[in-house]
């Protein structure tokens, strides 16, 4: 699954567990740094979970009849059971379903035999007599709800493309089951290890298209619509089921034996052309990479106009938020195109890693997500090297939002006290849902990338092929993956991996040139705002190179290691291309040699130096002058990954300094760093320019606009006026940025114009661009107007509530956003799912940099939030405290650094 919400949904271990872990880690790390409990290969019986393992469903046949007037549905199902140990009762999962009839082996159970445990989401059927070993049949009738938010079966209201009355909204249905919501659709053994065949039948209006995992087997007319029967799936986990239906269109092609379709609401299917072509390329690549061809007869990719913000890898029927799948060559930006490719590459990788082979339990979620993130990025980079995806990102973002560097995001969170190991114990549904965070996705991906470059690409792929072949149509644990990779590489992969997967955090490697000319490397835990962190050690697959020479690989297995034969006058760079998941701190002589060698470093190595330097500033190991000193020494360039790293840092500081007397001075300095690059690029695209020039141009416009650059603001206003009269006059690449800058400095009249455009358009991507721009407006009166939209149905529910988060982030008025959210919390939370309910309120505090706000959040949590919110509250409290401390530190350090500059002038001079 992929999330594209404004705020990461990251949470971590419960506090007690974390404290215990830290204590144990502290206890053992001194003597036994790498001895961590060893996980076992997959065994159905030993897989964690709530459901007893003595009854196993093998085949489900489910029939659903939705009632669109009342937003309810009626269902029946027949489940073939294999009883392995005689039982007196059956236990399975249900949530918000009412059971109207239960029949076992043809015998109807009395009402008293049917018990629902709401809190544990369990249905227990007490049997009149013992059920013997062997095959049995369970039949259930039930009713359930069609939800407004994207969980279980849900409805979406949307405007049809080119509809004569755009205001008239259509309705369609979709499902979202991961992690634990299949049980809202039909009673089932809803844990990933209970694989079964699923056969779905649904009754829908006659003019609707219905889609599920497998092709339609038969259709027949009935009163009030038609009954659509789908073929049965191969054995799979319940959370991978899908059902989508509405007035839909599709385009199709084939890749070998596989039918590929892109499905969208009427009038939009043709916008799936790019996705269709990308899918064919990606599918072919994976068929070869995994060594097992895609196993289902068809692969549908379905664009949903609401419900959720990301994408979900239902086997054979992947669902996407519309703007993550549909590309309009006339109106979509280059950023959107790249997101689409990356998201498809991620989701299609899940067809093998996740669907064909599924993690045994949610504690191994990283196997699904870390792997799909790594594989998707690898595939995207393979076919689109010019996008620099390894350097730039791996998460789809709103086009208007400047991208974050995926690995960096994970490392930032992983350096804090609130982090957790990639692999973590999962006991409840809430914990399963909260496992979808940066650590799972991005640290997982970073570790796999580091491991692949250590083992070698071919050896790694050999291990993966072996793993897929050995576990297809079954489940696995991390241990199974390490075993396959160890066998292929003849290296102790499990031993190397243990520290990275089962410990929180990551190392810092310190480089010291000693008097005798040797270079000593020492490792320690790298932390930010985390005093008394338990010390930990890792087996680090290190790379290093004397600049200009080929890199060497070294497995660092102890606290300290010495490198011989490094010339005293040559620069030494560790972590070649930044592909390792660790930081490096150089001593002064080493750093100075590196600064002199900058023009000889690859862009990957320069980005790595920038990221490490910034992290060391955050960690209070180095002053901010070290970072800006590096920025000013960089050779002039328009390489996007490098410039975006700098833009992200400037943007962060600019946000931190809202209301600070130094902000003007800082903004002037920041502009002086960015303007030369923008001036070299210009407003208009030029023939022969790099493919990423459009992305960089947009990033710079957005950043310089935020930094109050008068020429950029005037330029955006002028282009917006022209656009209103002639929409084709403004390149789609620049639209999100130009609208955002116009929105930021909007008066009421401009705000209204943007709003009107947003209401009118039937394109989800354009809609987002306009509403994102509204959310940038900083005039407090307009801030309130924007916030009010979150309560209307102008935006899909999954997006509406994040309008408030965006206002908190973009406007410097986090206080107004919070007051609004607090007053309307109930109405806002009605638009989100259970996880959202736990994380939403705390997430709105993220952008405060004032200690008293941390206390306010704690007080609010005590009185108004469920205990499941505790990890998110702890994380945000840590973030506020970090920002407050960092702001105080920056205040004095920035003053010194900028003060030393020879009056930098308005926009032109500076270090570049
Ligand atoms: Zn995923």
Boltz pocket constraint, residues with backbone or C-beta under 6 A from the ligand:
constraints:
  - pocket:
      binder: B
      contacts: [[A, 1], [A, 2], [A, 311], [A, 313], [A, 346], [A, 347], [A, 350], [A, 368], [A, 369], [A, 372]]
      max_distance: 6.0
